Amino acid sequence: MSERFWEMVREAAQDEADAVGFYRRMAEIAPCRAIAHSIEDIARDEMHHLNYFESLLCSRQERGRNPRDRRKRDTAHGRPLTIPTVPDPYPPIRVEGPNPEYARLLLDDYAGIVSEMTAINQYLFHHFDMPEELADVAHMLEEVAIVEMHHLEMLAELIKLLGQPPMYMDGQGLFWNATYVPYLPGCPCEQLESDIRAEQIAIETYRRHIELINDRYIREILARIIMDEELHLRLFNEAYEKYCSGGRHR
């Protein structure tokens, strides 16, 4: 296929990623739950489209890969972890009072399409799947996933304090689904691209929720989570520049 086709596939993947964020914002301000639910369904469709375009890019990369590059990477048991988090302490977990609407917003961050639950599973799978020559990236992904687990725990505590059980569902009551994860097996650069997009959407969503939530304690916690996500975004971008910008792993 022509190079222009692949440029268009990349553009389509970015457009679909933008659409997912757009429809999530629409759902949050929808006038009723029924409309919000329908818009969330559209966002899920866009996520499936995004995964399809990313899989096309992945298949192109796999055709040019030496099969020996896919050999299993040895696990570094006992390896010390360097947890990628900023030094500022996390605020105490507390709320001004129960609020089901705030809990609904945080459930999207907790276990929605692009959420802490998705990020944990996405980064861990990418960690498992990285080729051994990108072992430093694999280790970094595992460490970032651990930080996301801490974010998940903080959100669970907030959701409980706001009066809702922290079940693995979004604000519309739809349970988390493993199809939300862009697996992209064997495609480290496409995996990193999807990780970068995930952090960008997470930062944007947390900032929007800070504007919508009038609870000073929750806003402080979300602002602190954003600091971690900005660090993760920088780490993913640095890894992409190191291994992918020159076409080495494409």
SERO-4910 file (N, C-alpha, C, O; in steps of 0.05 Angstrom, whole numbers):
BEGIN
 pado doro    nc1    nc2    nc3   cac1   cac2   cac3    cc1    cc2    cc3    oc1    oc2    oc3
  Met    A     17    -24      0      0      0      0     18     25      0     41     24      8
  Ser    A      6     47    -10     22     71    -12     28     83     16     13     79     35
  Glu    A     49     98     17     56    112     42     34    131     51     30    135     75
  Arg    A     21    143     31     -1    162     38    -23    148     52    -36    159     70
  Phe    A    -29    122     45    -49    107     59    -43    105     88    -60    110    105
  Trp    A    -18     98     95    -10     95    123    -11    121    138    -17    122    162
  Glu    A     -4    143    124     -7    169    137    -36    174    144    -43    185    165
  Met    A    -54    167    126    -83    170    131    -93    153    154   -110    161    170
  Val    A    -81    128    156    -89    111    179    -81    124    205    -96    123    224
  Arg    A    -56    135    206    -47    149    230    -65    173    236    -72    177    260
  Glu    A    -73    188    216    -90    210    220   -118    201    231   -129    213    248
  Ala    A   -127    179    219   -153    168    228   -152    159    257   -171    164    273
  Ala    A   -130    147    265   -127    138    293   -127    162    312   -140    161    333
  Gln    A   -114    184    304   -114    208    321   -142    220    322   -150    230    343
  Asp    A   -155    221    299   -183    232    298   -201    216    316   -218    227    330
  Glu    A   -199    189    316   -216    173    333   -209    177    363   -227    178    379
  Ala    A   -184    181    369   -176    187    397   -188    213    406   -199    216    428
  Asp    A   -187    233    388   -200    259    394   -230    256    398   -242    269    415
  Ala    A   -242    239    381   -271    235    382   -279    223    409   -300    230    420
  Val    A   -263    204    419   -270    191    444   -271    212    466   -289    212    483
  Gly    A   -251    230    467   -251    251    487   -274    270    484   -286    278    504
  Phe    A   -281    276    459   -303    295    453   -329    283    463   -345    297    476
  Tyr    A   -335    258    457   -360    246    465   -361    242    495   -383    243    507
  Arg    A   -339    237    508   -339    235    537   -347    262    550   -361    262    569
  Arg    A   -336    283    538   -343    310    549   -373    315    545   -386    326    562
  Met    A   -383    307    522   -412    311    516   -429    295    537   -449    306    547
  Ala    A   -421    270    542   -436    254    561   -437    266    589   -458    264    602
  Glu    A   -416    278    597   -414    290    623   -434    313    627   -443    318    650
  Ile    A   -440    327    606   -458    350    609   -485    345    596   -500    364    592
  Ala    A   -491    321    589   -517    314    577   -539    321    597   -536    318    621
  Pro    A   -563    329    586   -585    338    604   -598    315    620   -612    320    639
  Cys    A   -594    290    611   -606    267    626   -589    243    622   -572    241    604
  Arg    A   -593    223    640   -577    198    639   -581    183    613   -562    171    603
  Ala    A   -606    183    603   -611    167    578   -594    178    555   -582    162    540
  Ile    A   -592    204    552   -576    215    531   -547    210    536   -532    203    518
  Ala    A   -538    213    561   -510    208    568   -503    179    562   -481    174    552
  His    A   -521    161    568   -515    133    562   -512    128    533   -494    113    524
  Ser    A   -529    140    516   -526    137    487   -500    148    477   -487    136    459
  Ile    A   -492    171    487   -467    184    478   -443    167    487   -424    164    472
  Glu    A   -445    154    511   -423    136    519   -421    112    500   -400    103    495
  Asp    A   -444    103    490   -444     81    471   -429     90    445   -414     74    434
  Ile    A   -434    114    437   -420    125    413   -390    126    419   -374    119    401
  Ala    A   -382    135    443   -354    136    450   -341    108    449   -318    105    440
  Arg    A   -356     88    458   -346     61    456   -341     52    427   -322     39    421
  Asp    A   -360     59    410   -357     53    382   -331     66    371   -316     53    356
  Glu    A   -327     91    378   -303    105    369   -278     91    380   -257     90    366
  Met    A   -279     81    404   -256     67    415   -250     42    399   -227     35    395
  His    A   -271     27    391   -267      4    374   -255     12    347   -237     -2    337
  His    A   -263     35    336   -252     44    311   -222     51    315   -205     45    298
  Leu    A   -216     64    337   -188     71    344   -171     45    345   -150     44    334
  Asn    A   -182     25    359   -167      0    362   -162    -13    335   -141    -25    330
  Tyr    A   -182    -10    317   -179    -22    290   -156     -9    275   -139    -22    263
  Phe    A   -156     18    275   -135     33    260   -107     27    272    -87     25    258
  Glu    A   -106     25    299    -81     19    312    -72     -9    305    -48    -14    302
  Ser    A    -91    -28    302    -84    -55    295    -73    -56    266    -56    -73    260
  Leu    A    -84    -39    248    -73    -38    221    -43    -30    222    -27    -41    208
  Leu    A    -38     -9    237    -10      0    240      7    -22    252     30    -25    244
  Cys    A     -4    -36    271     10    -58    284     17    -80    264     39    -90    263
  Ser    A     -3    -87    247      2   -109    227     23   -101    207     39   -117    198
  Arg    A     24    -75    200     45    -66    182     72    -69    194     91    -78    181
  Gln    A     74    -63    220    100    -65    234    108    -94    236    132   -101    232
  Glu    A     89   -112    242     96   -140    246    107   -153    221    124   -171    222
  Arg    A     97   -145    197    106   -157    172    136   -151    167    149   -167    154
  Gly    A    146   -129    179    174   -123    175    192   -131    198    215   -124    198
  Arg    A    181   -146    217    196   -152    241    210   -180    238    198   -199    228
  Asn    A    234   -182    247    248   -207    249    235   -224    271    232   -214    293
  Pro    A    226   -249    265    213   -265    286    230   -269    311    219   -272    333
  Arg    A    256   -267    309    273   -270    333    269   -247    352    275   -250    375
  Asp    A    259   -224    342    254   -201    359    231   -206    378    228   -191    398
  Arg    A    215   -227    374    192   -232    391    197   -253    412    179   -262    425
  Arg    A    222   -260    416    228   -281    436    222   -270    464    222   -246    468
  Lys    A    216   -288    481    207   -280    508    229   -266    523    252   -275    523
  Arg    A    222   -245    536    241   -230    553    242   -242    581    221   -248    592
  Asp    A    266   -246    591    269   -256    618    258   -237    639    262   -212    636
  Thr    A    245   -247    658    234   -230    680    256   -225    700    270   -243    708
  Ala    A    259   -200    707    280   -192    726    268   -193    755    262   -173    767
  His    A    265   -218    765    255   -221    792    273   -208    812    298   -211    810
  Gly    A    262   -195    832    278   -182    852    289   -155    844    304   -143    859
  Arg    A    283   -146    820    293   -121    810    281    -98    826    257    -97    830
  Pro    A    297    -79    836    286    -57    851    269    -39    833    277    -33    810
  Leu    A    247    -30    843    229    -13    828    235     17    833    240     24    856
  Thr    A    234     33    812    236     62    815    209     73    808    203     77    785
  Ile    A    193     79    828    165     87    824    165    115    813    174    134    826
  Pro    A    154    118    788    154    145    775    131    163    786    110    164    774
  Thr    A    136    176    808    117    195    819    132    220    828    156    218    835
  Val    A    118    242    829    131    267    837    134    267    868    119    253    881
  Pro    A    153    282    879    158    281    908    137    293    925    136    288    949
  Asp    A    119    310    914     99    323    931     81    302    944     73    283    930
  Pro    A     75    305    970     58    285    984     29    286    973     20    306    963
  Tyr    A     16    263    975    -12    262    968    -29    274    990    -24    270   1014
  Pro    A    -50    289    983    -68    300   1004    -83    278   1018    -86    256   1007
  Pro    A    -92    283   1042   -109    263   1056   -134    257   1040   -145    274   1027
  Ile    A   -144    232   1042   -168    224   1028   -192    232   1045   -198    220   1066
  Arg    A   -206    253   1037   -230    262   1051   -247    278   1032   -238    288   1011
  Val    A   -272    282   1039   -291    297   1023   -307    316   1041   -308    311   1065
  Glu    A   -319    336   1029   -336    354   1045   -362    341   1054   -374    349   1074
  Gly    A   -371    321   1039   -396    307   1045   -404    289   1023   -394    291   1001
  Pro    A   -423    270   1028   -433    252   1007   -444    268    983   -457    288    987
  Asn    A   -439    258    959   -449    271    935   -449    251    912   -428    245    901
  Pro    A   -472    239    906   -473    219    885   -465    229    857   -454    213    841
  Glu    A   -469    254    851   -461    265    825   -430    266    823   -419    259    802
  Tyr    A   -417    274    844   -388    273    844   -377    245    842   -358    240    828
  Ala    A   -391    226    856   -383    198    854   -385    188    825   -368    173    815
  Arg    A   -407    197    811   -410    189    783   -388    198    766   -378    184    748
  Leu    A   -379    223    770   -356    234    754   -331    218    760   -316    211    741
  Leu    A   -326    212    785   -302    197    792   -302    168    783   -281    156    778
  Leu    A   -326    157    780   -328    129    770   -318    128    741   -306    108    733
  Asp    A   -322    150    725   -310    150    698   -280    149    699   -267    135    683
  Asp    A   -268    164    719   -239    163    722   -229    136    733   -207    127    727
  Tyr    A   -246    124    748   -240     99    762   -241     75    744   -222     59    743
  Ala    A   -263     71    729   -266     47    713   -282     52    687   -297     35    679
  Gly    A   -278     76    675   -290     81    649   -273     71    626   -255     55    630
  Ile    A   -279     81    602   -264     72    579   -234     80    582   -217     62    580
  Val    A   -229    105    586   -202    114    592   -201    121    621   -212    142    630
  Ser    A   -190    103    637   -192    105    666   -167     93    679   -150     82    665
  Glu    A   -166     95    705   -144     82    719   -144     52    716   -123     39    713
  Met    A   -168     40    716   -170     11    712   -160      3    685   -145    -17    682
  Thr    A   -167     18    664   -157     12    637   -127     16    636   -112      0    624
  Ala    A   -117     38    648    -89     44    646    -72     22    659    -51     14    649
  Ile    A    -81     12    682    -66     -9    696    -63    -33    678    -41    -43    674
  Asn    A    -85    -42    666    -84    -66    649    -70    -61    623    -56    -78    613
  Gln    A    -73    -37    612    -59    -30    587    -29    -29    591    -15    -42    576
  Tyr    A    -20    -16    612      9    -14    616     21    -40    624     44    -46    616
  Leu    A      6    -56    639     17    -83    646     19   -101    622     39   -115    619
  Phe    A     -1   -101    604      1   -117    580     24   -108    563     40   -124    553
  His    A     27    -82    560     49    -72    543     76    -79    556     96    -84    542
  His    A     77    -79    583    101    -88    597    107   -117    591    130   -124    585
  Phe    A     87   -134    592     91   -163    586    100   -167    558    116   -185    552
  Asp    A     91   -150    539     94   -155    510    119   -142    498    126   -148    476
  Met    A    132   -124    513    154   -110    502    177   -129    494    183   -147    509
  Pro    A    190   -124    471    213   -141    464    236   -135    483    238   -114    495
  Glu    A    254   -155    484    275   -153    505    294   -129    500    307   -119    519
  Glu    A    297   -120    475    314    -97    470    302    -71    481    316    -50    482
  Leu    A    277    -72    488    264    -48    501    258    -54    530    237    -46    540
  Ala    A    276    -69    543    271    -77    571    268    -53    589    252    -54    608
  Asp    A    282    -31    584    279     -7    601    251      4    598    240     14    618
  Val    A    239      3    574    211     12    571    192     -6    586    173      3    599
  Ala    A    197    -32    583    180    -52    597    180    -47    627    159    -48    640
  His    A    204    -43    638    206    -37    667    191    -12    674    177    -11    695
  Met    A    194      9    658    181     34    664    151     31    663    137     42    680
  Leu    A    140     16    644    111     12    643    101     -3    667     80      4    678
  Glu    A    116    -22    677    107    -36    701    106    -17    725     88    -18    741
  Glu    A    126      0    727    128     19    749    105     40    748     94     47    768
  Val    A     99     49    723     77     68    720     51     55    728     34     67    740
  Ala    A     47     29    720     23     15    727     19     14    758     -4     15    767
  Ile    A     41     11    773     39     11    802     28     37    812     12     38    831
  Val    A     38     59    801     28     86    809     -2     88    803    -17     99    818
  Glu    A    -10     78    779    -38     79    772    -55     62    791    -78     69    796
  Met    A    -44     41    802    -58     25    822    -64     42    847    -85     40    859
  His    A    -44     59    854    -48     77    877    -70     97    871    -87    103    888
  His    A    -70    108    847    -92    126    839   -119    112    841   -138    124    850
  Leu    A   -120     87    831   -145     72    832   -155     69    861   -179     72    867
  Glu    A   -136     64    879   -143     61    907   -154     87    919   -173     87    934
  Met    A   -141    109    912   -150    135    922   -178    142    912   -195    151    927
  Leu    A   -183    136    886   -209    142    875   -230    124    888   -253    133    894
  Ala    A   -223     99    894   -242     81    907   -250     92    934   -273     91    942
  Glu    A   -230    102    949   -236    113    976   -254    138    973   -272    142    989
  Leu    A   -248    155    954   -265    178    950   -294    171    943   -313    182    953
  Ile    A   -297    152    924   -323    143    916   -339    132    940   -363    137    942
  Lys    A   -326    117    957   -339    107    981   -348    130    999   -371    130   1009
  Leu    A   -330    149   1004   -337    172   1021   -360    188   1009   -376    201   1024
  Leu    A   -362    188    982   -384    203    969   -410    188    970   -431    199    961
  Gly    A   -410    163    980   -435    149    983   -441    127    963   -463    117    963
  Gln    A   -421    119    947   -425     99    927   -405     76    930   -382     81    938
  Pro    A   -413     51    924   -393     30    924   -374     32    901   -383     38    878
  Pro    A   -348     28    905   -329     30    883   -328      6    866   -307     -8    863
  Met    A   -350     -1    853   -351    -24    834   -337    -16    808   -335      8    802
  Tyr    A   -328    -36    793   -313    -30    769   -333    -23    746   -337    -39    728
  Met    A   -343      1    748   -362     11    728   -358     41    724   -345     54    741
  Asp    A   -369     51    702   -366     80    697   -390     95    710   -407     83    723
  Gly    A   -391    120    704   -412    137    716   -440    131    706   -460    140    717
  Gln    A   -442    116    684   -468    108    672   -476     80    682   -497     70    673
  Gly    A   -460     68    699   -467     42    709   -458     19    691   -467     -4    695
  Leu    A   -441     24    671   -432      3    653   -406     -9    664   -387      6    670
  Phe    A   -405    -35    667   -382    -48    679   -357    -46    661   -360    -47    637
  Trp    A   -334    -44    674   -309    -43    659   -306    -68    642   -314    -90    649
  Asn    A   -294    -64    618   -292    -86    599   -263    -87    588   -251    -67    582
  Ala    A   -253   -111    587   -225   -115    578   -220   -107    549   -197   -104    541
  Thr    A   -242   -103    534   -238    -93    506   -230    -64    505   -223    -54    484
  Tyr    A   -231    -50    528   -222    -22    528   -192    -20    525   -182      1    517
  Val    A   -178    -42    530   -148    -41    528   -139    -43    499   -146    -62    485
  Pro    A   -123    -24    489   -111    -27    463    -86    -45    465    -64    -35    470
  Tyr    A    -89    -70    460    -68    -89    465    -44    -85    446    -22    -82    454
  Leu    A    -50    -86    420    -30    -81    399     -5    -99    403     17    -89    403
  Pro    A     -9   -125    405     14   -143    410     35   -142    389     29   -142    365
  Gly    A     60   -141    397     82   -141    379     88   -114    366    105   -113    348
  Cys    A     75    -93    375     79    -67    363     86    -46    384     69    -31    393
  Pro    A    111    -46    393    119    -29    416    114      1    411    107     15    429
  Cys    A    119     10    386    115     39    381     86     47    381     78     68    392
  Glu    A     69     30    370     40     35    370     30     33    399     12     48    407
  Gln    A     41     15    415     34     13    443     41     39    457     25     50    473
  Leu    A     65     49    453     73     74    466     55     98    456     48    115    472
  Glu    A     48     98    431     30    119    421      3    118    436     -8    139    444
  Ser    A     -7     94    440    -33     91    454    -30     99    484    -48    110    496
  Asp    A     -6     93    495     -1    101    523      0    131    526    -10    143    545
  Ile    A     12    144    506     14    174    506    -14    185    504    -21    204    519
  Arg    A    -31    174    486    -58    184    483    -74    180    509    -90    198    516
  Ala    A    -70    158    522    -85    152    546    -78    173    568    -96    182    582
  Glu    A    -53    180    570    -45    200    590    -56    227    583    -65    242    600
  Gln    A    -55    234    558    -66    260    549    -96    263    556   -105    283    566
  Ile    A   -111    241    550   -140    242    555   -145    242    585   -163    256    595
  Ala    A   -129    227    601   -132    226    630   -128    254    642   -143    263    659
  Ile    A   -107    268    633   -101    294    644   -123    314    637   -132    329    654
  Glu    A   -132    312    612   -154    330    604   -180    324    620   -193    343    629
  Thr    A   -186    299    625   -210    292    640   -208    300    669   -227    311    680
  Tyr    A   -185    295    681   -182    304    709   -184    334    712   -196    344    731
  Arg    A   -173    349    693   -175    378    695   -204    387    692   -213    405    706
  Arg    A   -219    374    674   -247    381    671   -263    374    696   -282    388    703
  His    A   -257    352    709   -271    344    733   -265    363    756   -281    367    774
  Ile    A   -241    374    757   -234    394    777   -253    418    774   -261    430    794
  Glu    A   -258    425    749   -277    448    744   -305    441    752   -320    459    760
  Leu    A   -313    416    750   -341    408    755   -347    402    784   -370    403    793
  Ile    A   -326    395    799   -329    386    827   -323    409    846   -300    419    847
  Asn    A   -342    417    861   -339    439    880   -334    428    908   -349    433    927
  Asp    A   -313    413    911   -304    401    936   -274    405    937   -259    392    922
  Arg    A   -265    421    956   -237    429    956   -218    405    961   -196    404    951
  Tyr    A   -228    385    976   -211    362    982   -207    344    958   -185    335    952
  Ile    A   -229    340    943   -227    323    919   -211    337    898   -194    325    885
  Arg    A   -214    363    896   -199    378    876   -169    377    881   -153    375    863
  Glu    A   -161    378    907   -133    376    914   -122    349    906    -99    347    896
  Ile    A   -137    327    911   -128    301    904   -126    297    874   -106    286    865
  Leu    A   -145    307    859   -144    304    830   -121    320    818   -107    311    800
  Ala    A   -116    344    830    -93    360    821    -67    345    825    -48    347    809
  Arg    A    -65    331    848    -41    316    854    -38    292    835    -16    286    827
  Ile    A    -60    279    829    -59    257    809    -49    267    782    -33    254    769
  Ile    A    -59    291    774    -50    302    749    -20    305    748     -8    301    727
  Met    A     -7    312    770     22    315    771     36    289    763     55    289    749
  Asp    A     25    267    774     37    241    766     32    235    737     50    226    723
  Glu    A      8    241    727      1    235    699     19    251    680     27    241    659
  Glu    A     25    276    687     42    292    671     70    281    670     84    281    649
  Leu    A     80    270    692    106    256    693    105    231    675    124    227    660
  His    A     84    216    677     82    192    660     81    199    631     94    186    614
  Leu    A     67    220    624     66    229    596     94    236    586    101    229    564
  Arg    A    109    250    603    136    257    595    153    232    591    169    231    572
  Leu    A    151    213    609    166    188    606    159    173    581    177    162    567
  Phe    A    133    171    575    125    157    550    135    171    525    144    159    506
  Asn    A    134    198    526    144    213    503    174    209    499    184    207    477
  Glu    A    189    209    521    218    205    520    224    177    508    242    174    492
  Ala    A    209    157    517    213    129    507    207    128    477    221    115    462
  Tyr    A    186    142    469    178    142    441    200    155    424    207    145    403
  Glu    A    210    178    433    231    192    419    256    175    417    270    176    396
  Lys    A    262    160    438    286    144    438    285    120    419    305    114    405
  Tyr    A    262    107    418    261     81    403    244     83    377    247     65    361
  Cys    A    227    103    374    208    102    352    211    124    332    203    120    309
  Ser    A    220    147    340    220    170    322    237    165    297    230    175    275
  Gly    A    259    150    299    276    145    276    268    121    260    282    113    241
  Gly    A    245    109    267    236     86    252    249     60    259    245     39    245
  Arg    A    264     60    281    279     35    289    260     12    295    266    -11    288
  His    A    238     17    307    220     -5    315    193     -3    300    173    -12    310
  Arg    A    193      9    277    169     11    260    171    -10    237    152    -12    221
***
